[in-house]
Amino acid sequence: MSDWYRDFANSGVGTTLVKQLGLPRPAVLRRYTPGQPLLDGPALVGSAGEGRLRAEIEAVLRDDGVTVLSPATADGGSGPKVAAVVLDATGLTTPADLASAHDFLAPAVKRLGTNGRVVVLGEVPGEAPSPALAAARQALDGLVRSLAKELRAGATANLVYVPSGAEAAVPGPLRFFLSGRSAYVDGQTVTLSAVDAPSGDGGTTPLAGKVAVVTGAARGIGASIADVLGRDGAHVVAVDIPAAGQALAAVANRVGGTALQLDITAPDAAQRLVEHLVQRHGGADVVVHNAGITRDKLLVNMDSARWNSVLAVNLQAQLDLTPALLDAEGALKPGARVVAVSSQSGIAGNRGQTNYSASKAGVIGMVRAWAPAFAERGATINAVAPGFIVTEMTAKMPFGTREVGARLNSLQQGGLPVDVAEAIAWLAQPASAGVNGQVLRVCGQNLLGA
Ligand SMILES: NC(=O)c1ccc[n+]([C@@H]2O[C@H](COP(=O)([O-])OP(=O)(O)OC[C@H]3O[C@@H](n4cnc5c(N)ncnc54)[C@H](O)[C@@H]3O)[C@@H](O)[C@H]2O)c1
């Protein structure tokens, strides 16, 4: 589905006209394709204080063939363009040290090219020994979110909090935020856990040999998740209701996977899924709870059927399937990854969607509550919260509502199903072992509930 305004604004005559009228010019985002270099140019790396991650950051960049420049060669913002700016802010000791973050970032960001990346790494505020240090660390969150709103031309800024002991978990998230996989992830914060994680990215097939279940895979975002997980090497078990059987079979065939017709709200759904996974595939490595429905009405007009059906599909099914998979012998393989699809509506709320927003906020509560139990098993559970994603559903919205909805974010455009799929595929990777209990918005830094 093309974005007519973005395409026009980037065409010859459109570029001039949009500039003259002072209208926004959404960039054509640099999205991941297999074999694409991590970055299209050099990276500027700096520290605020005596950071402990500098060597780690530079090793990841050099491993991926990126030329690393340091502030000494930053040239006051007048040097050649760079593809990324990475700040190790783990050395902050007081709020006054934040000035050194500014001193590095201001000239560095001036040199950031189209689709550039800013990644800041800091210590976890909650672990600070004093209120002043907690303030300095938390300040990074405000700095990065605001910077993300200032960047243009498809550039993004994101923050990674790294507790001590979590150094090994840094490469996966760092690569994600630098790469085209995070094209529509902007202004986000991820807090890592102290675990061992493989330092390599797994090349073009990081999910090779993995079995991945995707619910609601017959169409829309779920079909895209199946495509991307399959592209990354997983065998996909595509699940959807029997009524969607034909479309489901087409998706499963396309990705070389298996179709499983299953209503996830059926009383025997958990048992059937467990049996299928154990008997046919020897268990699952990845489970993506994607199936979801909307039944919108203002709360005062909402009948209980609308309320109950949305809660049943979007939340209760995930609450039932997840422990069944956890508890059944061999259903989840060691190091399993569960990713639940929430929504921006579950964070910011949305008129006419009390049922939907309740279910999607519930998903966030569920993921956070389960994270410690998953960690004990060397597994992870996370949520992604998509913002405005261009699908057949959004194509049917009235023109004005759709255009406002799509543009109300820092990247000035709607996301694509593949953007959600890339974030999920990244969370499913072995290298994401240190990301647990997190909620990642894939919303281009939507201005609602940001
Ligand atoms: N499209 C967006 O902009 C957007 C934004 C935020 C969140 N989301 C979430 O992303 C997910 C996918 O959304 P989408 O836009 O692709 O929706 P969609 O309606 O296109 O696809 C949902 C799929 O889930 C399946 N499904 C529904 N009930 C099921 C059940 N009981 N058992 C098995 N499968 C079932 C449907 O048959 C369908 O194939 C949903 O959880 C949705 O809430 C979407």
The ligand as an SDF file (V2000), in Angstrom:
LIG
                    3D

 44 48  0  0  0  0  0  0  0  0999 V2000
   -3.6740   -2.5520   12.2350 N   0  0  0  0  0  0  0  0  0  0  0  0
   -3.2470   -1.7090   13.1560 C   0  0  0  0  0  0  0  0  0  0  0  0
   -3.0380   -0.5290   12.8880 O   0  0  0  0  0  0  0  0  0  0  0  0
   -2.9550   -2.2000   14.5620 C   0  0  0  0  0  0  0  0  0  0  0  0
   -2.5170   -1.2800   15.4950 C   0  0  0  0  0  0  0  0  0  0  0  0
   -2.2390   -1.7220   16.7930 C   0  0  0  0  0  0  0  0  0  0  0  0
   -2.3680   -3.0590   17.1150 C   0  0  0  0  0  0  0  0  0  0  0  0
   -2.8060   -3.9420   16.1770 N   0  0  0  0  0  0  0  0  0  0  0  0
   -2.9250   -5.3430   16.5910 C   0  0  0  0  0  0  0  0  0  0  0  0
   -2.1890   -6.1510   15.6790 O   0  0  0  0  0  0  0  0  0  0  0  0
   -2.7900   -7.4390   15.5840 C   0  0  0  0  0  0  0  0  0  0  0  0
   -3.0850   -7.7590   14.1370 C   0  0  0  0  0  0  0  0  0  0  0  0
   -3.9450   -6.7550   13.6260 O   0  0  0  0  0  0  0  0  0  0  0  0
   -4.3930   -6.6710   12.0880 P   0  0  0  0  0  0  0  0  0  0  0  0
   -4.6150   -5.2410   11.7740 O   0  0  0  0  0  0  0  0  0  0  0  0
   -3.4670   -7.4500   11.2430 O   0  0  0  0  0  0  0  0  0  0  0  0
   -5.8250   -7.3880   12.1860 O   0  0  0  0  0  0  0  0  0  0  0  0
   -6.6090   -8.2940   11.1140 P   0  0  0  0  0  0  0  0  0  0  0  0
   -8.0390   -8.2030   11.4870 O   0  0  0  0  0  0  0  0  0  0  0  0
   -6.2270   -7.9350    9.7160 O   0  0  0  0  0  0  0  0  0  0  0  0
   -6.0510   -9.7700   11.4100 O   0  0  0  0  0  0  0  0  0  0  0  0
   -6.3160  -10.4350   12.6090 C   0  0  0  0  0  0  0  0  0  0  0  0
   -6.2740  -11.9240   12.3740 C   0  0  0  0  0  0  0  0  0  0  0  0
   -6.5950  -12.5670   13.6140 O   0  0  0  0  0  0  0  0  0  0  0  0
   -7.4720  -13.6310   13.3410 C   0  0  0  0  0  0  0  0  0  0  0  0
   -8.2960  -13.9900   14.5040 N   0  0  0  0  0  0  0  0  0  0  0  0
   -9.2870  -13.2610   15.0540 C   0  0  0  0  0  0  0  0  0  0  0  0
   -9.8660  -13.9570   16.0480 N   0  0  0  0  0  0  0  0  0  0  0  0
   -9.1980  -15.1350   16.1380 C   0  0  0  0  0  0  0  0  0  0  0  0
   -9.3550  -16.2610   16.9580 C   0  0  0  0  0  0  0  0  0  0  0  0
  -10.3110  -16.3360   17.9070 N   0  0  0  0  0  0  0  0  0  0  0  0
   -8.5120  -17.3110   16.7900 N   0  0  0  0  0  0  0  0  0  0  0  0
   -7.5450  -17.2700   15.8310 C   0  0  0  0  0  0  0  0  0  0  0  0
   -7.3640  -16.2080   15.0150 N   0  0  0  0  0  0  0  0  0  0  0  0
   -8.1820  -15.1540   15.1710 C   0  0  0  0  0  0  0  0  0  0  0  0
   -8.3320  -13.1170   12.1970 C   0  0  0  0  0  0  0  0  0  0  0  0
   -8.9940  -14.1700   11.5060 O   0  0  0  0  0  0  0  0  0  0  0  0
   -7.3160  -12.3790   11.3570 C   0  0  0  0  0  0  0  0  0  0  0  0
   -6.7160  -13.2200   10.3900 O   0  0  0  0  0  0  0  0  0  0  0  0
   -4.0390   -7.3900   16.4700 C   0  0  0  0  0  0  0  0  0  0  0  0
   -3.7360   -7.9020   17.7490 O   0  0  0  0  0  0  0  0  0  0  0  0
   -4.3270   -5.9090   16.5520 C   0  0  0  0  0  0  0  0  0  0  0  0
   -5.0640   -5.5940   17.7020 O   0  0  0  0  0  0  0  0  0  0  0  0
   -3.1130   -3.5430   14.9150 C   0  0  0  0  0  0  0  0  0  0  0  0
  1  2  1  0
  2  3  2  0
  2  4  1  0
  4  5  1  0
  4 44  2  0
  5  6  2  0
  6  7  1  0
  7  8  2  0
  8  9  1  0
  8 44  1  0
  9 10  1  0
  9 42  1  0
 10 11  1  0
 11 12  1  0
 11 40  1  0
 12 13  1  0
 13 14  1  0
 14 15  2  0
 14 16  1  0
 14 17  1  0
 17 18  1  0
 18 19  2  0
 18 20  1  0
 18 21  1  0
 21 22  1  0
 22 23  1  0
 23 24  1  0
 23 38  1  0
 24 25  1  0
 25 26  1  0
 25 36  1  0
 26 27  1  0
 26 35  1  0
 27 28  2  0
 28 29  1  0
 29 30  1  0
 29 35  2  0
 30 31  1  0
 30 32  2  0
 32 33  1  0
 33 34  2  0
 34 35  1  0
 36 37  1  0
 36 38  1  0
 38 39  1  0
 40 41  1  0
 40 42  1  0
 42 43  1  0
M  CHG  2   8   1  16  -1
M  END
$$$$
